[in-house]
Amino acid sequence: MFYVKCRNNRTGITYVYESESYWDKEKKMPSARRKLIGKVDEATGEIVPCGKRGRKPKDPDGKAAELEEKIRAELETRYADLMQQKDSRIASLEAENRQLKAEKAEFKAALANVMQQYK
């Protein structure tokens, strides 16, 4: 068994495979089996496990949960401000609506008076 490095030109990632040569009786020629070990970290040159053999733990030090909580808190404050603005806008529009309805009622009453005079 030996290790083979293959670079994916489309993504630019170098993968490391464990290759085992064997004789294929049907084809009557040598062949190879490859198993994915991981990918090469460009910065450190280390092999980072990936695939079925062993992925990295999703959150080894809890930073993702901490970041998620921080983002959630920020979103809650933003949405609280937006909800407050929305509520104040709704209140002002309702007050304006009441005022316009009152004016409409006055105009209707005035129109009714004018109609009575010209009948």
VMD Tcl script that builds the backbone (N, CA, C; Angstrom):
set m [mol new atoms 357]
animate dup $m
set s [atomselect $m all]
$s set {name element resname resid chain x y z} {
  {N N MET 1 A 0.831 -1.184 0.000}
  {CA C MET 1 A 0.000 0.000 0.000}
  {C C MET 1 A 0.872 1.244 0.000}
  {N N PHE 2 A 0.392 2.254 -0.680}
  {CA C PHE 2 A 1.098 3.524 -0.697}
  {C C PHE 2 A 0.088 4.648 -0.814}
  {N N TYR 3 A 0.551 5.867 -0.634}
  {CA C TYR 3 A -0.317 7.038 -0.656}
  {C C TYR 3 A -0.137 7.798 -1.957}
  {N N VAL 4 A -1.259 8.273 -2.494}
  {CA C VAL 4 A -1.255 9.005 -3.751}
  {C C VAL 4 A -1.897 10.363 -3.497}
  {N N LYS 5 A -1.262 11.417 -4.016}
  {CA C LYS 5 A -1.830 12.757 -3.931}
  {C C LYS 5 A -2.387 13.126 -5.292}
  {N N CYS 6 A -3.641 13.592 -5.312}
  {CA C CYS 6 A -4.285 14.024 -6.553}
  {C C CYS 6 A -4.859 15.408 -6.341}
  {N N ARG 7 A -4.539 16.311 -7.259}
  {CA C ARG 7 A -5.040 17.675 -7.154}
  {C C ARG 7 A -6.252 17.831 -8.060}
  {N N ASN 8 A -7.324 18.370 -7.504}
  {CA C ASN 8 A -8.528 18.671 -8.267}
  {C C ASN 8 A -8.336 20.066 -8.854}
  {N N ASN 9 A -8.162 20.142 -10.154}
  {CA C ASN 9 A -7.856 21.425 -10.800}
  {C C ASN 9 A -9.028 22.398 -10.740}
  {N N ARG 10 A -10.239 21.882 -10.687}
  {CA C ARG 10 A -11.405 22.755 -10.656}
  {C C ARG 10 A -11.515 23.465 -9.305}
  {N N THR 11 A -11.307 22.726 -8.194}
  {CA C THR 11 A -11.433 23.328 -6.870}
  {C C THR 11 A -10.089 23.741 -6.285}
  {N N GLY 12 A -9.007 23.180 -6.785}
  {CA C GLY 12 A -7.682 23.518 -6.276}
  {C C GLY 12 A -7.314 22.788 -4.995}
  {N N ILE 13 A -8.069 21.751 -4.633}
  {CA C ILE 13 A -7.804 20.996 -3.406}
  {C C ILE 13 A -7.020 19.743 -3.755}
  {N N THR 14 A -6.028 19.438 -2.950}
  {CA C THR 14 A -5.243 18.223 -3.132}
  {C C THR 14 A -5.734 17.164 -2.161}
  {N N TYR 15 A -6.141 16.027 -2.698}
  {CA C TYR 15 A -6.642 14.923 -1.891}
  {C C TYR 15 A -5.578 13.846 -1.768}
  {N N VAL 16 A -5.606 13.115 -0.656}
  {CA C VAL 16 A -4.666 12.027 -0.423}
  {C C VAL 16 A -5.455 10.724 -0.374}
  {N N TYR 17 A -5.003 9.733 -1.151}
  {CA C TYR 17 A -5.655 8.435 -1.216}
  {C C TYR 17 A -4.682 7.349 -0.781}
  {N N GLU 18 A -5.239 6.289 -0.216}
  {CA C GLU 18 A -4.459 5.098 0.088}
  {C C GLU 18 A -4.710 4.137 -1.071}
  {N N SER 19 A -3.661 3.767 -1.765}
  {CA C SER 19 A -3.813 2.949 -2.960}
  {C C SER 19 A -3.236 1.565 -2.718}
  {N N GLU 20 A -3.972 0.537 -3.154}
  {CA C GLU 20 A -3.512 -0.846 -3.013}
  {C C GLU 20 A -3.572 -1.493 -4.394}
  {N N SER 21 A -2.460 -2.010 -4.866}
  {CA C SER 21 A -2.419 -2.673 -6.163}
  {C C SER 21 A -2.799 -4.144 -5.996}
  {N N TYR 22 A -3.487 -4.692 -7.004}
  {CA C TYR 22 A -3.851 -6.110 -6.986}
  {C C TYR 22 A -3.978 -6.592 -8.425}
  {N N TRP 23 A -3.971 -7.903 -8.582}
  {CA C TRP 23 A -4.089 -8.497 -9.898}
  {C C TRP 23 A -5.549 -8.817 -10.163}
  {N N ASP 24 A -6.106 -8.248 -11.225}
  {CA C ASP 24 A -7.480 -8.506 -11.604}
  {C C ASP 24 A -7.496 -9.722 -12.523}
  {N N LYS 25 A -8.102 -10.809 -12.032}
  {CA C LYS 25 A -8.089 -12.065 -12.793}
  {C C LYS 25 A -8.969 -11.992 -14.032}
  {N N GLU 26 A -10.076 -11.280 -13.953}
  {CA C GLU 26 A -10.974 -11.186 -15.101}
  {C C GLU 26 A -10.348 -10.406 -16.250}
  {N N LYS 27 A -9.753 -9.282 -15.935}
  {CA C LYS 27 A -9.150 -8.429 -16.959}
  {C C LYS 27 A -7.736 -8.876 -17.310}
  {N N LYS 28 A -7.171 -9.715 -16.430}
  {CA C LYS 28 A -5.794 -10.212 -16.597}
  {C C LYS 28 A -4.797 -9.061 -16.720}
  {N N MET 29 A -4.939 -8.144 -15.753}
  {CA C MET 29 A -4.028 -7.007 -15.701}
  {C C MET 29 A -4.029 -6.435 -14.290}
  {N N PRO 30 A -2.983 -5.706 -13.916}
  {CA C PRO 30 A -2.976 -5.121 -12.581}
  {C C PRO 30 A -3.983 -3.980 -12.484}
  {N N SER 31 A -4.500 -3.789 -11.288}
  {CA C SER 31 A -5.448 -2.720 -11.035}
  {C C SER 31 A -5.183 -2.169 -9.636}
  {N N ALA 32 A -5.889 -1.147 -9.264}
  {CA C ALA 32 A -5.655 -0.530 -7.952}
  {C C ALA 32 A -6.980 -0.179 -7.298}
  {N N ARG 33 A -6.997 -0.268 -5.977}
  {CA C ARG 33 A -8.116 0.183 -5.160}
  {C C ARG 33 A -7.660 1.423 -4.425}
  {N N ARG 34 A -8.488 2.435 -4.405}
  {CA C ARG 34 A -8.130 3.667 -3.696}
  {C C ARG 34 A -9.167 3.968 -2.633}
  {N N LYS 35 A -8.678 4.428 -1.494}
  {CA C LYS 35 A -9.542 4.875 -0.412}
  {C C LYS 35 A -9.135 6.289 -0.040}
  {N N LEU 36 A -10.118 7.162 0.091}
  {CA C LEU 36 A -9.849 8.558 0.432}
  {C C LEU 36 A -9.404 8.656 1.887}
  {N N ILE 37 A -8.276 9.287 2.113}
  {CA C ILE 37 A -7.760 9.516 3.467}
  {C C ILE 37 A -8.147 10.904 3.944}
  {N N GLY 38 A -7.927 11.905 3.111}
  {CA C GLY 38 A -8.230 13.272 3.499}
  {C C GLY 38 A -7.736 14.242 2.454}
  {N N LYS 39 A -7.700 15.500 2.830}
  {CA C LYS 39 A -7.180 16.509 1.920}
  {C C LYS 39 A -6.030 17.235 2.582}
  {N N VAL 40 A -5.155 17.781 1.771}
  {CA C VAL 40 A -3.956 18.447 2.266}
  {C C VAL 40 A -4.294 19.898 2.579}
  {N N ASP 41 A -3.974 20.324 3.806}
  {CA C ASP 41 A -4.147 21.713 4.196}
  {C C ASP 41 A -3.001 22.502 3.596}
  {N N GLU 42 A -3.333 23.471 2.746}
  {CA C GLU 42 A -2.296 24.224 2.021}
  {C C GLU 42 A -1.400 25.027 2.960}
  {N N ALA 43 A -1.964 25.537 4.048}
  {CA C ALA 43 A -1.193 26.388 4.951}
  {C C ALA 43 A -0.176 25.581 5.753}
  {N N THR 44 A -0.598 24.439 6.284}
  {CA C THR 44 A 0.288 23.671 7.173}
  {C C THR 44 A 0.890 22.449 6.509}
  {N N GLY 45 A 0.298 21.978 5.428}
  {CA C GLY 45 A 0.791 20.783 4.773}
  {C C GLY 45 A 0.301 19.504 5.436}
  {N N GLU 46 A -0.557 19.606 6.439}
  {CA C GLU 46 A -1.081 18.431 7.127}
  {C C GLU 46 A -2.212 17.806 6.327}
  {N N ILE 47 A -2.447 16.529 6.594}
  {CA C ILE 47 A -3.562 15.835 5.981}
  {C C ILE 47 A -4.759 15.962 6.914}
  {N N VAL 48 A -5.814 16.570 6.418}
  {CA C VAL 48 A -7.036 16.768 7.199}
  {C C VAL 48 A -8.006 15.658 6.833}
  {N N PRO 49 A -8.441 14.847 7.797}
  {CA C PRO 49 A -9.362 13.753 7.465}
  {C C PRO 49 A -10.674 14.285 6.905}
  {N N CYS 50 A -11.200 13.580 5.914}
  {CA C CYS 50 A -12.496 13.913 5.351}
  {C C CYS 50 A -13.121 12.634 4.807}
  {N N GLY 51 A -14.344 12.732 4.396}
  {CA C GLY 51 A -15.012 11.563 3.852}
  {C C GLY 51 A -15.473 10.630 4.950}
  {N N LYS 52 A -15.706 9.376 4.608}
  {CA C LYS 52 A -16.248 8.405 5.541}
  {C C LYS 52 A -15.225 7.964 6.592}
  {N N ARG 53 A -13.956 8.075 6.294}
  {CA C ARG 53 A -12.935 7.577 7.217}
  {C C ARG 53 A -12.871 8.389 8.493}
  {N N GLY 54 A -13.218 9.603 8.442}
  {CA C GLY 54 A -13.183 10.408 9.653}
  {C C GLY 54 A -13.205 11.878 9.350}
  {N N ARG 55 A -14.299 12.473 9.645}
  {CA C ARG 55 A -14.408 13.918 9.461}
  {C C ARG 55 A -13.968 14.604 10.732}
  {N N LYS 56 A -13.688 15.863 10.594}
  {CA C LYS 56 A -13.376 16.662 11.765}
  {C C LYS 56 A -14.617 16.751 12.635}
  {N N PRO 57 A -14.444 16.843 13.931}
  {CA C PRO 57 A -15.624 17.098 14.759}
  {C C PRO 57 A -16.246 18.421 14.332}
  {N N LYS 58 A -17.562 18.484 14.355}
  {CA C LYS 58 A -18.236 19.673 13.849}
  {C C LYS 58 A -17.887 20.926 14.630}
  {N N ASP 59 A -17.785 20.814 15.933}
  {CA C ASP 59 A -17.488 21.979 16.759}
  {C C ASP 59 A -16.645 21.537 17.956}
  {N N PRO 60 A -15.343 21.362 17.764}
  {CA C PRO 60 A -14.529 20.814 18.841}
  {C C PRO 60 A -14.380 21.731 20.053}
  {N N ASP 61 A -14.385 23.052 19.856}
  {CA C ASP 61 A -14.155 23.950 20.987}
  {C C ASP 61 A -15.362 24.828 21.327}
  {N N GLY 62 A -16.497 24.610 20.684}
  {CA C GLY 62 A -17.714 25.331 21.030}
  {C C GLY 62 A -17.795 26.735 20.468}
  {N N LYS 63 A -16.914 27.096 19.555}
  {CA C LYS 63 A -16.938 28.455 19.014}
  {C C LYS 63 A -18.151 28.691 18.136}
  {N N ALA 64 A -18.587 27.660 17.428}
  {CA C ALA 64 A -19.743 27.835 16.549}
  {C C ALA 64 A -21.002 28.129 17.362}
  {N N ALA 65 A -21.175 27.422 18.475}
  {CA C ALA 65 A -22.346 27.660 19.323}
  {C C ALA 65 A -22.298 29.060 19.916}
  {N N GLU 66 A -21.106 29.490 20.300}
  {CA C GLU 66 A -20.938 30.835 20.861}
  {C C GLU 66 A -21.249 31.893 19.811}
  {N N LEU 67 A -20.754 31.687 18.600}
  {CA C LEU 67 A -21.013 32.618 17.506}
  {C C LEU 67 A -22.499 32.632 17.158}
  {N N GLU 68 A -23.121 31.465 17.137}
  {CA C GLU 68 A -24.547 31.378 16.849}
  {C C GLU 68 A -25.364 32.141 17.891}
  {N N GLU 69 A -25.000 32.001 19.156}
  {CA C GLU 69 A -25.705 32.703 20.228}
  {C C GLU 69 A -25.533 34.220 20.091}
  {N N LYS 70 A -24.326 34.641 19.730}
  {CA C LYS 70 A -24.049 36.061 19.547}
  {C C LYS 70 A -24.885 36.628 18.394}
  {N N ILE 71 A -24.953 35.901 17.291}
  {CA C ILE 71 A -25.740 36.333 16.143}
  {C C ILE 71 A -27.214 36.366 16.497}
  {N N ARG 72 A -27.678 35.345 17.224}
  {CA C ARG 72 A -29.088 35.304 17.629}
  {C C ARG 72 A -29.442 36.518 18.491}
  {N N ALA 73 A -28.558 36.863 19.440}
  {CA C ALA 73 A -28.816 38.017 20.313}
  {C C ALA 73 A -28.865 39.305 19.494}
  {N N GLU 74 A -27.957 39.446 18.537}
  {CA C GLU 74 A -27.933 40.649 17.697}
  {C C GLU 74 A -29.203 40.747 16.852}
  {N N LEU 75 A -29.629 39.614 16.304}
  {CA C LEU 75 A -30.856 39.612 15.506}
  {C C LEU 75 A -32.077 39.942 16.355}
  {N N GLU 76 A -32.105 39.432 17.579}
  {CA C GLU 76 A -33.230 39.730 18.466}
  {C C GLU 76 A -33.321 41.219 18.762}
  {N N THR 77 A -32.174 41.872 18.999}
  {CA C THR 77 A -32.215 43.313 19.259}
  {C C THR 77 A -32.662 44.070 18.011}
  {N N ARG 78 A -32.167 43.654 16.844}
  {CA C ARG 78 A -32.579 44.315 15.599}
  {C C ARG 78 A -34.083 44.158 15.382}
  {N N TYR 79 A -34.572 42.938 15.569}
  {CA C TYR 79 A -35.992 42.702 15.349}
  {C C TYR 79 A -36.846 43.393 16.403}
  {N N ALA 80 A -36.341 43.499 17.616}
  {CA C ALA 80 A -37.093 44.228 18.649}
  {C C ALA 80 A -37.229 45.693 18.247}
  {N N ASP 81 A -36.142 46.281 17.738}
  {CA C ASP 81 A -36.206 47.675 17.268}
  {C C ASP 81 A -37.178 47.812 16.095}
  {N N LEU 82 A -37.097 46.868 15.150}
  {CA C LEU 82 A -38.000 46.919 14.004}
  {C C LEU 82 A -39.456 46.755 14.427}
  {N N MET 83 A -39.704 45.878 15.372}
  {CA C MET 83 A -41.075 45.674 15.855}
  {C C MET 83 A -41.592 46.939 16.548}
  {N N GLN 84 A -40.723 47.606 17.301}
  {CA C GLN 84 A -41.128 48.837 17.977}
  {C C GLN 84 A -41.452 49.915 16.935}
  {N N GLN 85 A -40.618 50.030 15.909}
  {CA C GLN 85 A -40.880 50.999 14.847}
  {C C GLN 85 A -42.191 50.672 14.130}
  {N N LYS 86 A -42.403 49.386 13.875}
  {CA C LYS 86 A -43.626 48.955 13.202}
  {C C LYS 86 A -44.851 49.288 14.049}
  {N N ASP 87 A -44.776 49.016 15.338}
  {CA C ASP 87 A -45.905 49.298 16.221}
  {C C ASP 87 A -46.204 50.794 16.283}
  {N N SER 88 A -45.157 51.626 16.357}
  {CA C SER 88 A -45.397 53.074 16.395}
  {C C SER 88 A -45.972 53.555 15.064}
  {N N ARG 89 A -45.527 52.986 13.955}
  {CA C ARG 89 A -46.059 53.350 12.625}
  {C C ARG 89 A -47.528 52.949 12.525}
  {N N ILE 90 A -47.855 51.757 13.019}
  {CA C ILE 90 A -49.253 51.305 12.994}
  {C C ILE 90 A -50.126 52.229 13.833}
  {N N ALA 91 A -49.634 52.623 15.010}
  {CA C ALA 91 A -50.413 53.516 15.879}
  {C C ALA 91 A -50.651 54.857 15.198}
  {N N SER 92 A -49.623 55.418 14.545}
  {CA C SER 92 A -49.799 56.710 13.878}
  {C C SER 92 A -50.760 56.587 12.698}
  {N N LEU 93 A -50.689 55.482 11.954}
  {CA C LEU 93 A -51.599 55.290 10.826}
  {C C LEU 93 A -53.036 55.091 11.292}
  {N N GLU 94 A -53.213 54.395 12.418}
  {CA C GLU 94 A -54.559 54.223 12.957}
  {C C GLU 94 A -55.145 55.568 13.399}
  {N N ALA 95 A -54.294 56.419 14.010}
  {CA C ALA 95 A -54.764 57.749 14.426}
  {C C ALA 95 A -55.147 58.574 13.204}
  {N N GLU 96 A -54.329 58.517 12.155}
  {CA C GLU 96 A -54.627 59.245 10.923}
  {C C GLU 96 A -55.912 58.721 10.289}
  {N N ASN 97 A -56.104 57.396 10.347}
  {CA C ASN 97 A -57.311 56.788 9.797}
  {C C ASN 97 A -58.554 57.270 10.547}
  {N N ARG 98 A -58.457 57.324 11.876}
  {CA C ARG 98 A -59.589 57.827 12.668}
  {C C ARG 98 A -59.915 59.274 12.296}
  {N N GLN 99 A -58.871 60.082 12.132}
  {CA C GLN 99 A -59.060 61.493 11.783}
  {C C GLN 99 A -59.723 61.616 10.409}
  {N N LEU 100 A -59.262 60.821 9.453}
  {CA C LEU 100 A -59.849 60.882 8.110}
  {C C LEU 100 A -61.294 60.409 8.109}
  {N N LYS 101 A -61.596 59.393 8.908}
  {CA C LYS 101 A -62.991 58.936 9.009}
  {C C LYS 101 A -63.885 60.019 9.610}
  {N N ALA 102 A -63.350 60.741 10.599}
  {CA C ALA 102 A -64.128 61.832 11.208}
  {C C ALA 102 A -64.377 62.934 10.177}
  {N N GLU 103 A -63.338 63.288 9.399}
  {CA C GLU 103 A -63.507 64.302 8.350}
  {C C GLU 103 A -64.518 63.843 7.303}
  {N N LYS 104 A -64.463 62.566 6.970}
  {CA C LYS 104 A -65.401 62.021 5.989}
  {C C LYS 104 A -66.837 62.145 6.504}
  {N N ALA 105 A -67.009 61.827 7.790}
  {CA C ALA 105 A -68.352 61.938 8.378}
  {C C ALA 105 A -68.828 63.387 8.349}
  {N N GLU 106 A -67.926 64.339 8.618}
  {CA C GLU 106 A -68.292 65.764 8.571}
  {C C GLU 106 A -68.681 66.170 7.155}
  {N N PHE 107 A -67.890 65.713 6.169}
  {CA C PHE 107 A -68.213 66.047 4.778}
  {C C PHE 107 A -69.547 65.447 4.357}
  {N N LYS 108 A -69.815 64.239 4.818}
  {CA C LYS 108 A -71.101 63.615 4.483}
  {C C LYS 108 A -72.258 64.413 5.082}
  {N N ALA 109 A -72.068 64.849 6.323}
  {CA C ALA 109 A -73.115 65.640 6.983}
  {C C ALA 109 A -73.309 66.967 6.255}
  {N N ALA 110 A -72.192 67.603 5.886}
  {CA C ALA 110 A -72.293 68.877 5.157}
  {C C ALA 110 A -72.954 68.663 3.807}
  {N N LEU 111 A -72.614 67.598 3.125}
  {CA C LEU 111 A -73.201 67.288 1.827}
  {C C LEU 111 A -74.700 67.014 1.969}
  {N N ALA 112 A -75.065 66.323 3.027}
  {CA C ALA 112 A -76.488 66.053 3.267}
  {C C ALA 112 A -77.249 67.345 3.485}
  {N N ASN 113 A -76.652 68.298 4.229}
  {CA C ASN 113 A -77.292 69.610 4.460}
  {C C ASN 113 A -77.470 70.352 3.143}
  {N N VAL 114 A -76.418 70.333 2.282}
  {CA C VAL 114 A -76.509 71.032 1.009}
  {C C VAL 114 A -77.568 70.393 0.127}
  {N N MET 115 A -77.613 69.087 0.120}
  {CA C MET 115 A -78.626 68.382 -0.669}
  {C C MET 115 A -80.061 68.726 -0.194}
  {N N GLN 116 A -80.235 68.894 1.114}
  {CA C GLN 116 A -81.553 69.239 1.679}
  {C C GLN 116 A -81.970 70.651 1.228}
  {N N GLN 117 A -80.992 71.562 1.154}
  {CA C GLN 117 A -81.310 72.934 0.781}
  {C C GLN 117 A -81.756 73.020 -0.670}
  {N N TYR 118 A -81.184 72.212 -1.551}
  {CA C TYR 118 A -81.490 72.325 -2.973}
  {C C TYR 118 A -82.562 71.360 -3.437}
  {N N LYS 119 A -83.258 70.694 -2.535}
  {CA C LYS 119 A -84.363 69.817 -2.939}
  {C C LYS 119 A -85.606 70.560 -3.111}
}
mol reanalyze $m
mol bondsrecalc $m
mol representation Tube
mol addrep $m
